[in-house]
Amino acid sequence: MKFVDEAFIDIAAGDGGNGCVSFRHEKYKEFGGPNGGDGGRGGHVYAVADPNLNTLVDFRYSRRHEAKRGQHGMGSDMFGAAADDITLKMPVGTLVCDAETGEVLYELMVPGEKVMIAKGGDGGFGNMRFKSAINRAPRQKTPGWPGEKKSLKLELKVLADVGLLGMPNAGKSTFIAAVSNARPKIADYPFTTLHPNLGVVRVGPEQSFVVADIPGLIEGASEGAGLGHQFLRHLQRTRLLLHVVDIAPFDEGVDPVAQAKAIVAELKKYDKALYEKPRWLVLNKLDMVPEDERAARVKEFVKRMRWKGPVFEISALTRLGCEPLVQAIFTDLRAQQQAALPEAAPDPRFADPSAAV
């Protein structure tokens, strides 16, 4: 399925039905009075978060979504029927924004969450609404109220706890395949990953976290080089970033430190809040470095990078060092969750089994 994380749609709720002017006509009932009913309500437009969807591709080819209008009122005190509502299924993590101003109107963050994105118009009043002691034969009625019409921009930001960041061919896809149930495309050429991949990492019984792998960045991504930074939005909801670096590039003329610094610069250009997220350095492809040179290679890299944060040495291909990294990630996420929500119910994925009674 084609991955689409942005779409523009036009929605229109149904107009309300018109009220009716009618009078009661029966034999021997000369002054039966008004009996025109109200119009029915127009259909609402809802959006619901569907956990079975992971792309907005359906909205790329179907832009117009319109609910029907309510039925008009009728005589004999009969009100018009309300129109059926329509429901648009969207992936969890979708932002519903105003297409013109960019204002975020709704966020679908919870599976099954349902919000009204366009309200149907109320039905108009029939003439029976206007009868009074001094107006026994009213001929007034009102038309139905119009339904809301909006132009919307849908933007998908995947929901993940950990995001992978790095140059093409740094080994991000190999890493996510090694530690999770995800099976992304892996090859020995750049830009193998063309869209975000999500993987669930199982740490223990009912203990897990989600990792997001996005297409690799290169220097100049903010100006559109490579795939640009259009996929960086998918890292904005993560709690932790892993900066994956190829410590043993095939091309001897490539400087891993310069590449890593270029990625950091592109991250800062894109979003300062994303740049300030907790970020760990993961030095990958350790199996390509002779064992007696590994410590010196890592020490030199960290010194030139002037890195002050956590550093992990792994080989995603052989899974060397992956398990300690996974355990450290889980411990950090659990600590973040406990610190952020001290009084709220804890996320069961980060529960401490030793604390169980």
C-alpha distance (Angstrom), angle and dihedral (degrees) to the residues before:
residue distance angle dihedral
M1 . . .
K2 3.78 . .
F3 3.80 113.2 .
V4 3.81 112.1 -128.5
D5 3.80 119.1 173.6
E6 3.81 100.0 174.7
A7 3.80 133.1 48.2
F8 3.80 139.9 159.0
I9 3.80 121.1 -139.3
D10 3.80 138.9 175.0
I11 3.78 117.6 -141.4
A12 3.79 130.7 -172.4
A13 3.78 126.3 -173.0
G14 3.79 116.8 -146.6
D15 3.80 122.2 -89.4
G16 3.77 118.5 -118.5
G17 3.80 119.1 -103.4
N18 3.79 119.3 -104.2
G19 3.78 122.6 -103.6
C20 3.80 119.3 -111.0
V21 3.82 132.6 -123.6
S22 3.78 108.4 -146.9
F23 3.79 138.9 141.7
R24 3.74 131.8 -150.8
H25 3.81 111.0 -103.4
E26 3.78 116.4 -170.6
K27 3.74 134.3 142.8
Y28 3.78 112.0 -88.0
K29 3.83 89.8 9.5
E30 3.77 101.0 102.6
F31 3.79 94.5 163.5
G32 3.79 101.8 35.3
G33 3.78 92.8 153.4
P34 3.80 132.5 -139.6
N35 3.81 120.3 -38.0
G36 3.82 104.4 167.4
G37 3.80 111.4 139.3
D38 3.79 131.3 -141.8
G39 3.79 124.0 -97.7
G40 3.79 121.3 -105.0
R41 3.79 126.2 -103.8
G42 3.79 119.0 -95.6
G43 3.79 119.5 -116.7
H44 3.80 119.8 -86.4
V45 3.81 123.5 -134.2
Y46 3.81 115.7 -131.8
A47 3.79 133.3 -173.9
V48 3.78 120.2 -150.3
A49 3.81 129.4 -170.0
D50 3.80 108.5 -122.2
P51 3.84 114.8 -166.2
N52 3.81 89.9 -158.8
L53 3.82 92.3 67.4
N54 3.81 125.2 76.8
T55 3.81 102.7 169.5
L56 3.80 140.6 47.7
V57 3.79 93.2 -137.2
D58 3.83 92.7 121.2
F59 3.79 90.4 63.6
R60 3.80 93.4 48.6
Y61 3.80 90.3 70.4
S62 3.81 99.9 29.7
R63 3.79 108.7 52.7
R64 3.81 104.4 156.6
H65 3.81 119.0 70.1
E66 3.78 116.9 174.0
A67 3.81 131.8 173.1
K68 3.79 121.2 -146.1
R69 3.80 124.8 -103.0
G70 3.78 123.2 -107.3
Q71 3.80 121.1 -97.3
H72 3.82 117.6 -95.7
G73 3.77 119.6 -107.2
M74 3.80 119.2 -100.4
G75 3.77 140.1 -158.0
S76 3.80 125.4 -88.7
D77 3.82 90.5 56.9
M78 3.81 91.2 -67.4
F79 3.78 117.2 153.4
G80 3.79 120.4 -152.2
A81 3.80 118.7 -103.7
A82 3.79 119.3 -104.9
A83 3.79 115.2 -112.6
D84 3.81 121.8 -113.1
D85 3.80 117.3 -94.7
I86 3.80 120.6 -124.7
T87 3.81 124.5 -138.3
L88 3.80 124.3 -154.1
K89 3.80 115.2 -154.6
M90 3.79 114.4 -141.8
P91 3.82 133.9 175.1
V92 3.78 119.0 -94.5
G93 3.80 107.6 -95.5
T94 3.81 96.4 39.3
L95 3.80 119.5 146.9
V96 3.81 115.8 -149.6
C97 3.82 107.5 -153.2
D98 3.78 136.8 175.4
A99 3.80 105.6 -99.8
E100 3.81 94.1 -141.5
T101 3.81 104.0 40.5
G102 3.80 99.7 25.2
E103 3.81 90.3 -131.3
V104 3.80 112.7 156.3
L105 3.80 107.0 -121.1
Y106 3.81 101.6 174.2
E107 3.80 139.4 4.1
L108 3.79 121.1 -154.0
M109 3.79 101.5 -153.0
V110 3.81 104.1 145.9
P111 3.83 124.8 62.4
G112 3.79 108.9 -107.8
E113 3.82 93.5 17.4
K114 3.80 110.5 149.4
V115 3.81 127.0 -163.4
M116 3.79 133.4 176.2
I117 3.79 107.8 -120.3
A118 3.83 97.2 175.8
K119 3.80 126.8 23.5
G120 3.79 121.0 -140.9
G121 3.80 118.3 -124.5
D122 3.79 120.0 -101.1
G123 3.77 118.6 -113.5
G124 3.79 121.2 -99.0
F125 3.83 122.6 -108.8
G126 3.78 122.1 -99.3
N127 3.80 122.0 -139.6
M128 3.81 92.8 -97.6
R129 3.82 85.9 73.0
F130 3.81 91.0 63.1
K131 3.79 101.1 50.8
S132 3.77 116.9 119.9
A133 3.77 140.6 154.8
I134 3.79 91.3 -84.7
N135 3.80 97.4 36.1
R136 3.77 107.3 48.5
A137 3.79 96.5 157.8
P138 3.81 105.5 40.7
R139 3.76 117.3 -179.9
Q140 3.77 95.7 -171.8
K141 3.77 124.5 116.6
T142 3.79 134.6 160.7
P143 3.79 130.0 -134.3
G144 3.76 120.3 -118.4
W145 3.78 118.3 -87.1
P146 3.82 115.0 -106.6
G147 3.79 119.9 -107.3
E148 3.78 121.6 -119.4
K149 3.79 117.4 -88.0
K150 3.79 121.3 -162.5
S151 3.77 141.7 172.2
L152 3.78 108.2 -142.1
K153 3.76 138.5 -171.9
L154 3.79 115.9 -146.6
E155 3.78 116.1 -154.5
L156 3.79 123.3 -177.0
K157 3.79 120.5 -149.6
V158 3.78 111.1 179.9
L159 3.80 116.9 -128.3
A160 3.79 111.3 -123.0
D161 3.80 136.9 145.3
V162 3.80 96.3 -144.4
G163 3.81 130.0 33.3
L164 3.80 127.5 -158.7
L165 3.78 117.4 -139.1
G166 3.77 129.1 -177.3
M167 3.78 151.2 99.3
P168 3.81 122.0 -58.7
N169 3.83 111.6 -80.4
A170 3.81 92.4 20.7
G171 3.79 89.2 126.8
K172 3.81 100.3 -105.4
S173 3.80 94.3 136.3
T174 3.80 91.4 46.8
F175 3.80 89.5 51.4
I176 3.80 95.4 49.9
A177 3.81 89.6 47.3
A178 3.82 90.5 50.4
V179 3.81 97.2 51.6
S180 3.82 103.9 29.3
N181 3.79 144.2 37.7
A182 3.82 92.5 -100.3
R183 3.81 118.2 114.0
P184 3.80 106.7 -164.3
K185 3.77 123.7 174.5
I186 3.81 110.6 -84.6
A187 3.80 124.3 -167.7
D188 3.81 140.6 148.1
Y189 3.80 96.1 -105.3
P190 3.82 132.7 79.5
F191 3.82 124.1 -91.5
T192 3.79 94.8 24.8
T193 3.81 86.8 145.8
L194 3.80 110.0 67.0
H195 3.78 99.8 168.2
P196 3.82 136.5 22.6
N197 3.78 118.5 -76.8
L198 3.80 124.9 -158.1
G199 3.78 124.8 -152.0
V200 3.81 130.9 -176.6
V201 3.81 112.3 -138.4
R202 3.81 112.9 -153.3
V203 3.79 112.3 -149.0
G204 3.79 98.6 169.0
P205 3.80 142.0 -35.6
E206 3.82 106.2 -31.9
Q207 3.82 89.2 -10.8
S208 3.78 117.8 115.7
F209 3.79 147.0 125.7
V210 3.80 135.2 -154.5
V211 3.82 124.6 -116.2
A212 3.81 123.9 -160.7
D213 3.80 121.0 -153.8
I214 3.81 114.7 -164.0
P215 3.82 129.6 -173.0
G216 3.78 113.1 -79.3
L217 3.79 122.8 -94.4
I218 3.78 128.6 -135.6
E219 3.78 132.2 -166.9
G220 3.80 109.8 -74.3
A221 3.80 94.0 30.6
S222 3.81 89.7 134.1
E223 3.82 87.5 62.6
G224 3.80 91.5 48.6
A225 3.81 100.5 -92.9
G226 3.79 114.2 154.5
L227 3.80 108.1 -11.2
G228 3.79 90.2 -25.3
H229 3.78 118.1 -134.0
Q230 3.80 96.2 -68.7
F231 3.81 91.0 123.2
L232 3.80 96.8 50.9
R233 3.81 89.2 91.1
H234 3.79 87.1 74.9
L235 3.81 90.0 67.0
Q236 3.80 94.9 53.6
R237 3.81 94.4 88.4
T238 3.80 96.2 45.5
R239 3.79 121.6 107.4
L240 3.79 97.0 -148.1
L241 3.81 135.4 27.4
L242 3.80 124.2 -150.4
H243 3.80 112.5 -155.4
V244 3.81 102.6 -153.4
V245 3.82 114.8 -158.7
D246 3.80 129.2 -173.0
I247 3.78 100.5 -130.8
A248 3.83 93.3 -174.7
P249 3.83 108.9 43.0
F250 3.82 117.2 -175.0
D251 3.80 91.4 -129.6
E252 3.79 108.1 72.4
G253 3.80 89.7 -157.0
V254 3.81 91.5 64.5
D255 3.81 115.2 96.1
P256 3.86 110.8 -150.1
V257 3.80 91.2 -160.9
A258 3.80 92.8 55.1
Q259 3.79 90.2 47.8
A260 3.80 92.0 50.1
K261 3.80 92.0 49.5
A262 3.80 90.4 49.2
I263 3.81 90.7 55.0
V264 3.80 91.0 50.4
A265 3.81 90.0 50.5
E266 3.82 91.9 50.6
L267 3.81 90.2 48.7
K268 3.79 91.2 52.9
K269 3.81 91.9 48.8
Y270 3.79 91.8 51.9
D271 3.81 102.2 48.1
K272 3.79 130.1 -12.2
A273 3.82 92.1 -155.7
L274 3.80 90.2 54.8
Y275 3.81 90.1 46.8
E276 3.81 90.2 54.3
K277 3.81 94.8 52.2
P278 3.82 116.4 112.5
R279 3.80 106.2 -82.1
W280 3.80 129.5 -171.2
L281 3.78 126.9 -162.5
V282 3.81 114.9 -126.7
L283 3.81 114.8 -170.8
N284 3.80 105.9 -157.3
K285 3.83 136.2 -168.6
L286 3.79 93.1 43.2
D287 3.81 88.1 155.3
M288 3.82 88.2 70.1
V289 3.82 91.2 61.7
P290 3.83 120.6 77.0
E291 3.79 109.2 -106.8
D292 3.80 94.4 -120.4
E293 3.84 91.2 53.7
R294 3.81 99.3 46.8
A295 3.81 99.4 88.4
A296 3.82 93.0 48.1
R297 3.84 92.3 45.3
V298 3.81 91.8 51.3
K299 3.81 93.5 44.5
E300 3.81 91.9 50.8
F301 3.81 92.3 48.1
V302 3.82 93.7 50.6
K303 3.81 91.2 46.5
R304 3.82 94.4 50.6
M305 3.79 91.4 42.7
R306 3.81 90.3 49.6
W307 3.77 87.3 -139.6
K308 3.80 117.2 177.6
G309 3.80 100.6 175.7
P310 3.81 133.4 80.2
V311 3.82 117.1 -53.5
F312 3.80 125.6 -159.5
E313 3.79 127.2 -171.5
I314 3.79 115.2 -151.2
S315 3.77 146.2 154.4
A316 3.78 107.7 -145.0
L317 3.80 90.5 -170.1
T318 3.82 94.9 57.4
R319 3.84 93.3 25.5
L320 3.80 90.1 -123.8
G321 3.82 108.4 162.6
C322 3.82 93.9 0.9
E323 3.80 96.6 112.7
P324 3.85 95.4 53.6
L325 3.81 88.5 47.8
V326 3.82 92.0 51.1
Q327 3.80 91.8 49.1
A328 3.81 91.5 48.3
I329 3.82 90.9 50.1
F330 3.80 92.0 50.2
T331 3.82 92.1 48.7
D332 3.80 91.6 49.5
L333 3.82 93.5 47.5
R334 3.79 90.8 49.7
A335 3.81 90.6 50.5
Q336 3.81 91.1 48.7
Q337 3.80 91.2 49.3
Q338 3.80 93.0 49.8
A339 3.81 92.5 46.7
A340 3.81 94.2 47.7
L341 3.80 96.8 45.7
P342 3.81 107.7 31.4
E343 3.79 94.4 155.8
A344 3.80 101.0 29.7
A345 3.78 127.4 87.7
P346 3.82 108.4 -82.2
D347 3.78 121.6 -114.8
P348 3.84 104.3 -99.4
R349 3.82 90.8 -140.3
F350 3.81 89.5 67.7
A351 3.79 97.5 41.5
D352 3.79 117.4 138.8
P353 3.81 107.6 -125.6
S354 3.81 91.1 -159.3
A355 3.80 89.3 62.8
A356 3.81 92.6 59.4
V357 3.81 115.6 112.0
